[in-house]
Amino acid sequence: MQPSFLLPLIAMSLSLAACATDSLRLGRAPDAQPLVIAHRGASAHRPEHTLAAYQLAIEQGADVIEPDLVITRDGVLVARHENEIGGTTDVARHPEFARRKTRKEIDGIPVEGWFTEDFTLTELKTLRARERIPANRPANTAFDGQFEIPTLNEVIALVKTHEQKTGQRIAIYPETKHPSYFRQLGLPLEEPMVATLHAAGWRGKQAPVFIQSFEVGNLKRLRGMTDLPLVQLLDNPANAPAANGTPRNKPWDFIAGQDPRSYADLTTAAGLREIASYADAVGPYKEIVIPRTADNHLGQPGRFVADAHAAGLAIHIWTLRPENPFLPAELRQGDRSSASARGDMASEIAAYLKAGVDGFFSDDPLAARAAVKQFSTTR
């Protein structure tokens, strides 16, 4: 039986799920539709990285769901945006964990809060998720306190159950979060993740799995461990603040994991050819493909798409969100002073599809699927 909160969406999403195929590819085949990748699930509609968010994303027509992976003290991989969980769970309301609050340095940045590596899975399962950006998504706060932190195995089980019931393949797109940091703690992410994915029966380039990381060394290590598709993430070399005006939580202009280069070095034709030696796709911050102008409008695409494709890499950009603060100025609609008002995400999606990307991450898979369908019928 489907959860009751999904029932109004099922009929709509089934008619839009045109990209459900027997084999989920990187999106490079001539007849391939762009991949709609549900960013942390349907996170515009449910608290991110919960089974409810992933399930809703599948019902809304996503081709792929994305679990960011961190690890517990007892070595279990769980889905959280960061290992610091004060902003995404109700841990602060648990007096039994008050003394676990601490301050750590994560990839060179001091962070204060509660961290997954200080909790066992049993302890984490006593917590409940809450909306990470309530100012942008106040409706999601109605679900605060309802959902557990899922394990990677539980995310895989959700996908496998859906496939058994419907015959539709849904891919997963796990990201290793801070892998060098965790390896230094003696809690490596790579080995248990690869073992789990292989145990699920997923091997080879045609498997419905894409493993992503911001770290180069992490991906090179993974290439020696698995033949599953790998994706090199790239952040904005300009080190710009996030689209909603808040500072980023790390110095993104330099590659994570003790690599002395900047992400700008990897966006060149030579850098992309290097990426192609160990990865199958590249996941750039969207403004690498279409930069913003000084007045925050969409600019003109540069050479990145052509250079990446020439290197044999697929391109999956991130992240396309429906709320005005995340959109270019010309696509904002309604109350522009509101952090939660929605604008014209479909036009932003169309601009990137026209630029030639092979897939994109979105917080709103239902609207994203509709935008892809509209773009395909109006070309």
C-alpha positions as CSV (number, residue, x, y, z in Angstrom):
1,M,0.0,0.0,0.0
2,Q,1.3,3.5,-0.9
3,P,1.7,6.0,2.0
4,S,-1.4,8.2,2.0
5,F,0.5,11.4,1.4
6,L,1.6,10.1,-2.0
7,L,-1.9,9.2,-3.4
8,P,-2.7,12.6,-4.9
9,L,0.5,12.5,-6.9
10,I,0.6,9.0,-8.3
11,A,-1.7,9.4,-11.3
12,M,0.1,12.6,-12.4
13,S,3.6,11.3,-11.9
14,L,2.9,8.1,-13.9
15,S,1.9,10.0,-17.0
16,L,5.1,12.1,-16.7
17,A,7.6,9.3,-16.1
18,A,8.6,9.1,-19.7
19,C,12.2,8.3,-18.9
20,A,11.6,5.0,-17.2
21,T,13.7,2.7,-19.3
22,D,15.1,-0.8,-19.0
23,S,18.6,0.6,-18.7
24,L,19.5,3.9,-17.1
25,R,22.5,5.3,-18.9
26,L,24.7,8.4,-18.3
27,G,22.5,10.3,-20.8
28,R,25.1,10.3,-23.6
29,A,23.2,8.1,-26.1
30,P,21.8,10.1,-29.1
31,D,18.2,9.1,-28.2
32,A,18.6,9.4,-24.4
33,Q,16.4,11.8,-22.5
34,P,18.1,14.0,-19.8
35,L,18.2,12.3,-16.5
36,V,16.1,13.8,-13.7
37,I,18.0,13.3,-10.5
38,A,16.1,13.8,-7.3
39,H,18.4,15.9,-5.1
40,R,18.3,14.3,-1.7
41,G,14.8,13.0,-2.7
42,A,11.9,15.2,-3.4
43,S,13.4,17.7,-1.0
44,A,11.1,20.6,-2.1
45,H,8.2,18.6,-0.7
46,R,9.6,16.5,2.2
47,P,12.5,16.8,4.6
48,E,15.6,15.7,2.7
49,H,17.3,12.3,2.9
50,T,14.3,10.5,4.3
51,L,12.6,7.4,2.9
52,A,9.5,9.6,2.4
53,A,11.4,12.0,0.3
54,Y,12.9,9.3,-1.8
55,Q,9.6,7.5,-2.3
56,L,7.9,10.7,-3.3
57,A,10.7,11.5,-5.8
58,I,10.2,8.1,-7.4
59,E,6.4,8.6,-7.6
60,Q,7.0,12.1,-9.1
61,G,8.9,10.6,-12.0
62,A,12.6,10.9,-11.0
63,D,15.0,8.6,-12.9
64,V,17.5,8.7,-10.0
65,I,17.5,9.4,-6.3
66,E,20.5,10.8,-4.4
67,P,21.6,9.7,-0.9
68,D,24.6,11.6,0.5
69,L,26.5,9.1,2.6
70,V,28.1,9.6,6.0
71,I,28.9,6.9,8.6
72,T,28.1,6.0,12.2
73,R,30.5,5.2,15.0
74,D,29.7,1.5,14.5
75,G,30.4,1.7,10.7
76,V,27.0,1.9,9.2
77,L,26.4,4.2,6.1
78,V,23.5,6.5,6.5
79,A,21.9,9.2,4.4
80,R,22.6,12.8,5.6
81,H,23.6,15.9,3.8
82,E,26.5,16.4,6.3
83,N,27.9,14.4,9.3
84,E,26.8,17.4,11.4
85,I,23.1,16.6,12.2
86,G,22.0,19.5,14.4
87,G,20.4,21.2,11.4
88,T,18.6,18.2,10.0
89,T,17.4,16.2,13.0
90,D,15.9,16.8,16.4
91,V,19.1,15.8,18.2
92,A,19.1,19.1,20.2
93,R,15.8,18.1,21.8
94,H,17.4,14.9,23.2
95,P,18.9,15.7,26.7
96,E,20.6,12.3,26.7
97,F,22.8,13.6,23.8
98,A,23.4,17.1,25.1
99,R,27.0,16.3,26.0
100,R,27.7,15.0,22.5
101,K,27.7,18.5,21.1
102,T,31.2,19.4,20.2
103,R,33.4,21.4,17.8
104,K,35.4,19.7,15.0
105,E,37.4,20.7,12.0
106,I,35.8,19.2,8.8
107,D,38.0,19.7,5.7
108,G,39.6,22.7,7.2
109,I,36.5,24.4,8.5
110,P,35.5,24.5,12.2
111,V,32.0,23.1,12.7
112,E,30.0,23.0,15.9
113,G,27.2,20.5,16.6
114,W,26.5,16.8,16.7
115,F,28.2,14.4,14.4
116,T,27.2,11.0,13.1
117,E,30.5,9.4,13.8
118,D,29.8,10.0,17.5
119,F,26.6,8.0,17.4
120,T,25.8,4.3,16.9
121,L,23.1,3.4,14.4
122,T,20.8,2.5,17.3
123,E,21.2,5.9,18.8
124,L,20.7,7.7,15.4
125,K,17.4,5.7,14.9
126,T,16.0,7.4,18.0
127,L,16.3,10.8,16.2
128,R,13.8,12.2,13.7
129,A,14.5,14.3,10.6
130,R,13.5,18.0,10.3
131,E,13.5,20.5,7.5
132,R,16.9,21.9,6.8
133,I,15.9,25.2,5.2
134,P,12.5,26.1,6.8
135,A,12.6,29.7,5.5
136,N,12.5,28.4,1.9
137,R,10.2,25.5,2.6
138,P,7.9,26.3,5.5
139,A,5.4,23.6,4.4
140,N,8.0,20.9,4.9
141,T,8.1,21.7,8.7
142,A,4.7,19.9,9.0
143,F,6.7,16.7,8.6
144,D,9.3,17.5,11.2
145,G,9.7,14.6,13.7
146,Q,8.0,12.0,11.5
147,F,10.9,10.3,9.7
148,E,14.0,8.3,10.7
149,I,17.5,8.7,9.3
150,P,17.7,5.9,6.7
151,T,20.6,3.6,6.1
152,L,22.1,3.0,2.6
153,N,20.6,-0.5,2.8
154,E,17.2,0.9,3.5
155,V,17.5,3.2,0.4
156,I,18.5,0.3,-1.7
157,A,15.6,-1.8,-0.4
158,L,13.2,1.0,-1.3
159,V,14.4,1.1,-4.9
160,K,14.4,-2.7,-5.2
161,T,10.9,-3.0,-3.9
162,H,9.7,-0.4,-6.4
163,E,11.4,-2.2,-9.2
164,Q,9.8,-5.5,-8.2
165,K,6.4,-4.0,-8.0
166,T,6.5,-2.0,-11.2
167,G,9.4,-3.2,-13.4
168,Q,10.7,0.3,-13.5
169,R,14.4,0.8,-12.8
170,I,15.4,3.7,-10.5
171,A,19.1,4.5,-10.2
172,I,20.8,5.7,-7.0
173,Y,23.5,8.4,-7.0
174,P,25.4,8.1,-3.7
175,E,27.8,10.8,-2.7
176,T,30.7,10.1,-0.4
177,K,30.7,13.1,2.0
178,H,34.1,14.1,3.4
179,P,35.7,10.7,2.6
180,S,39.3,11.8,3.5
181,Y,38.1,13.1,6.9
182,F,36.3,9.8,7.7
183,R,39.3,7.7,6.5
184,Q,41.5,9.6,8.9
185,L,39.1,8.6,11.7
186,G,39.4,5.0,10.8
187,L,35.8,5.0,9.4
188,P,36.4,4.8,5.6
189,L,33.3,5.2,3.4
190,E,34.6,3.5,0.2
191,E,34.9,-0.1,1.3
192,P,31.5,-0.5,3.0
193,M,29.8,1.5,0.2
194,V,31.2,-0.6,-2.6
195,A,30.6,-3.9,-0.7
196,T,27.0,-2.8,-0.2
197,L,26.4,-1.9,-3.8
198,H,28.0,-5.0,-5.1
199,A,26.0,-7.1,-2.7
200,A,22.9,-5.6,-4.1
201,G,23.9,-7.1,-7.5
202,W,25.1,-3.8,-9.0
203,R,28.3,-4.1,-11.0
204,G,29.5,-2.7,-14.3
205,K,28.8,0.5,-16.4
206,Q,25.2,-0.5,-17.0
207,A,24.3,-0.8,-13.4
208,P,21.7,1.8,-12.1
209,V,24.3,3.5,-9.9
210,F,26.4,6.6,-10.1
211,I,29.0,7.3,-7.4
212,Q,29.9,10.9,-6.9
213,S,32.5,12.8,-4.9
214,F,34.1,16.3,-4.7
215,E,37.4,14.6,-4.0
216,V,39.8,13.4,-6.8
217,G,41.7,10.9,-4.6
218,N,38.5,9.3,-3.4
219,L,37.3,8.6,-6.9
220,K,40.7,7.3,-8.0
221,R,40.6,4.9,-5.0
222,L,37.1,3.9,-6.0
223,R,38.1,3.2,-9.6
224,G,40.5,0.5,-8.3
225,M,37.6,-1.0,-6.3
226,T,34.7,-1.0,-8.7
227,D,33.6,-0.7,-12.3
228,L,30.5,1.2,-11.4
229,P,30.1,4.7,-13.0
230,L,31.9,7.4,-11.2
231,V,31.2,11.2,-11.3
232,Q,33.6,14.0,-10.4
233,L,31.8,16.9,-8.7
234,L,33.0,20.4,-9.4
235,D,32.0,23.5,-7.5
236,N,32.1,27.1,-8.7
237,P,35.7,28.2,-9.2
238,A,34.6,31.7,-8.4
239,N,33.9,30.6,-4.8
240,A,30.6,32.6,-5.0
241,P,28.2,32.5,-2.0
242,A,25.2,30.2,-2.3
243,A,22.3,31.3,-4.4
244,N,20.2,32.2,-1.4
245,G,22.9,34.5,-0.1
246,T,24.3,32.3,2.7
247,P,28.0,31.6,2.8
248,R,29.2,28.1,1.8
249,N,30.4,26.0,4.6
250,K,33.8,25.3,3.1
251,P,36.4,26.9,0.8
252,W,35.0,25.4,-2.4
253,D,37.6,27.0,-4.6
254,F,40.1,24.3,-3.6
255,I,39.5,20.6,-4.2
256,A,38.6,18.7,-1.1
257,G,40.8,15.9,0.2
258,Q,44.3,17.5,0.4
259,D,44.5,18.2,-3.4
260,P,46.4,21.5,-3.8
261,R,44.6,22.5,-7.1
262,S,41.5,24.5,-7.5
263,Y,38.3,23.4,-9.2
264,A,39.0,25.9,-11.9
265,D,41.9,23.6,-12.9
266,L,39.5,20.8,-13.6
267,T,37.1,22.8,-15.7
268,T,39.7,23.3,-18.5
269,A,39.8,21.0,-21.5
270,A,43.0,19.4,-20.0
271,G,41.4,19.1,-16.6
272,L,38.3,17.4,-18.1
273,R,40.5,14.9,-20.0
274,E,42.2,14.0,-16.7
275,I,38.8,13.4,-15.1
276,A,37.9,11.1,-18.0
277,S,40.9,8.9,-17.0
278,Y,39.2,7.8,-13.8
279,A,35.5,8.9,-14.0
280,D,32.6,8.6,-16.4
281,A,30.8,11.8,-15.9
282,V,31.3,15.3,-14.4
283,G,28.9,17.0,-12.0
284,P,29.5,20.8,-12.2
285,Y,27.8,23.5,-10.2
286,K,25.3,24.9,-12.7
287,E,27.0,28.3,-13.1
288,I,30.1,26.6,-14.5
289,V,27.9,25.8,-17.6
290,I,25.9,29.0,-17.7
291,P,27.5,31.8,-15.6
292,R,25.4,34.5,-14.0
293,T,25.9,38.1,-15.0
294,A,26.7,40.9,-12.6
295,D,23.0,41.6,-12.1
296,N,22.3,37.9,-11.5
297,H,20.8,37.0,-14.9
298,L,21.6,33.9,-16.9
299,G,24.6,34.6,-19.1
300,Q,25.9,32.8,-22.1
301,P,27.2,29.2,-22.0
302,G,30.9,28.8,-22.4
303,R,33.0,25.9,-23.7
304,F,32.5,23.6,-20.8
305,V,29.8,21.3,-22.3
306,A,31.7,20.9,-25.6
307,D,35.0,20.2,-23.8
308,A,33.4,17.7,-21.4
309,H,31.7,15.9,-24.2
310,A,34.9,15.9,-26.3
311,A,36.6,14.2,-23.3
312,G,33.8,11.5,-23.3
313,L,32.2,12.7,-20.1
314,A,28.5,13.0,-19.4
315,I,27.4,16.2,-17.6
316,H,25.0,16.3,-14.7
317,I,24.6,19.8,-13.2
318,W,23.4,20.8,-9.8
319,T,21.1,22.0,-8.4
320,L,17.9,23.3,-10.0
321,R,15.4,24.5,-7.3
322,P,12.0,26.1,-7.6
323,E,12.1,28.9,-5.0
324,N,12.9,32.4,-6.1
325,P,16.1,32.9,-4.1
326,F,17.8,30.1,-6.0
327,L,16.7,31.3,-9.5
328,P,18.2,34.0,-11.8
329,A,16.6,37.4,-11.4
330,E,14.6,37.2,-14.6
331,L,12.9,34.0,-13.6
332,R,11.7,35.0,-10.2
333,Q,7.9,35.4,-9.9
334,G,5.3,36.6,-7.4
335,D,6.5,38.0,-4.1
336,R,10.2,38.5,-4.7
337,S,10.8,39.4,-1.0
338,S,9.6,36.0,0.0
339,A,12.2,33.2,0.6
340,S,9.6,30.5,-0.2
341,A,7.8,32.0,-3.3
342,R,8.3,29.9,-6.4
343,G,9.5,31.1,-9.8
344,D,10.0,29.8,-13.3
345,M,12.3,26.8,-12.7
346,A,11.1,25.3,-16.0
347,S,12.8,28.0,-18.0
348,E,16.0,27.6,-16.1
349,I,15.9,23.8,-16.9
350,A,15.2,24.6,-20.5
351,A,18.3,26.8,-20.7
352,Y,20.5,24.1,-19.4
353,L,19.0,21.4,-21.6
354,K,19.5,23.7,-24.6
355,A,23.2,24.1,-23.5
356,G,23.5,20.4,-23.8
357,V,23.7,18.9,-20.3
358,D,22.9,15.2,-20.0
359,G,21.1,15.3,-16.7
360,F,20.4,17.6,-13.7
361,F,19.8,17.5,-10.0
362,S,16.5,19.0,-8.8
363,D,14.7,19.4,-5.5
364,D,11.3,19.1,-7.3
365,P,11.3,16.0,-9.5
366,L,7.6,16.5,-10.5
367,A,8.2,20.0,-11.9
368,A,11.5,18.9,-13.4
369,R,9.9,15.9,-15.2
370,A,7.2,18.3,-16.6
371,A,9.9,20.7,-17.7
372,V,11.8,18.0,-19.6
373,K,8.6,16.9,-21.3
374,Q,7.8,20.4,-22.3
375,F,11.3,21.0,-23.6
376,S,11.2,17.8,-25.6
377,T,7.9,18.7,-27.3
378,T,8.8,22.2,-28.1
379,R,12.2,21.7,-29.7
